[in-house]
Amino acid sequence: MTPQPNPEAGAAVKAADRAHVFHSWSAQDLIDPLAVAGAEGSYFWDYDGKRYLDFTSGLVYTNIGYQHPQVVAAIQEQAAKMTTFAPAFAIEARSEAARLIAERTPGDLDKIFFTNGGADAVEHAVRMARLHTGRPKVLSAYRSYHGGTQQAVNITGDPRRWPSDSGTAGVIHFWAPFLYRSRFYAETEEQECARALEHLETTIAFEGPGTIAAIILETVPGTAGIMVPPPGYLAGVREICDKYGIVFVLDEVMAGFGRTGEWFAADLFGVVPDLMTFAKGVNSGYVPLGGVAISQKIAETFGKRPYPGGLTYSGHPLACAAAVATLTVMEEEGVVENARRLGESVVGPGLAELAERHPSVGEVRGTGMFWALDLVRNRETREPLVPYNAAGEANAPMAAFTAAAKKNGLWPFVNMNRTHVVPPCNVTEAELKEGLAALDAALSAADEHTV
């Protein structure tokens, strides 16, 4: 679709937004949201007709891009047939979505509890783990994000937790492996893995194994910096959980449904959790949907005992129809394979080349269509380009980089001192090369702040 400029309409949209919309994670008087006129595939555009290549995939959920005609048609057909129905009934769209998801989840995660998104999926996974074990505590990692609801944000391990941290949520944080900024003075992935596992087991010992219901980890942490865990780490966590009777929860809200070049990131490591949360890419975000994939032993806990939880819109027909169509499209069009192939052949090598040219790039890491550049002031010391949780003038270098990317028609995903490369999983090679060229130009703005 060719964008048609309509600045008057854009001004009206912007005025209504500023008058009435309360935006998340924002100081309301300090933001200037872009008025978006339309989107298709890997692009969106504003009312001035300027087009942007979306390297954010929305909020890392448009895994098949915007406005895929097959999914749009499925939503329209479902709306004509049955727009909504209560979750206590068996309906075709819900049953088929659950079946298709269960076919793709690892191991025996064959029961699907539907939620409206990722945060409430985490809420219910934690509730299930506590009820299954009769234990109160949950362990989660620093450098993590698990959602914005009360329990989920307390589980989160980044500054978004701080304003809402009650200190009474029964959550204990620990350090997961991240060799580039190791907390364990490790020099190799093997050392990082071994020391991180030792740290986790020591934490469990001092907290009391009999008090811990669950360990929850993002399989590959997303907004924290796309830190692919070293070989053996997740398997080691699985062993620790089995040793102490702890429920192992993997959060695949961001990493699932093709993002890492596999249906689920757990498949990269050959690990099967007890519970797995999902959302986002399950239907490319076309209609809000999330859920918990549940193992047999957890499901059996609630075989004769009611599960005390539910949602009015659990397994909403429009959302489930979108999921069925999305999973069908991904299978028919080889979207997962595309993400894996282009990650290996285009994104990985392309970002490595950018790292060679730009002193602001400290490290490149990722897999599939799930990558991050760690931006630094000094490659030798690894000093971040901006301080942790920087704001205002302290964040000026990242703001300059972001502005340069947008000027070049690239909409970036930035978080603290990182920029992410997370285009739709069905992105083309030409689109990727266009985005990498724009990223190359924008990184020059970050280079100006290096020493």
Secondary structure, DSSP 8 states (H G I E B T S, - for coil): ------HHHHHHHHHHHHHH---TTS-GGG-----EEEEEBTEEEETT--EEEESSHHHHT-TT-B--HHHHHHHHHHHHH-S---TTS--HHHHHHHHHHHHHSSTT--EEEEESSHHHHHHHHHHHHHHHH---EEEEESS----SSHHHHHH--SGGGGGG--S-S-EEEE----GGG-SS--SSHHHHHHHHHHHHHHHHHHH-GGGEEEEEEESS-TTTT-----TTHHHHHHHHHHHHT-EEEEE-TTTTTTTTSSSSTHHHHT---SEEEE-GGGTTTSS--EEEEE-HHHHHHTSSS------TTTT-HHHHHHHHHHHHHHHHTTHHHHHHHHIIIIIHHHHHHHHHH-TTEEEEEEETTEEEEEEEEETTTTEESS-TT--GGGGHHHHHHHHHHHHTTEE-EEETTEEEE---TT--HHHHHHHHHHHHHHHHHHHTT--
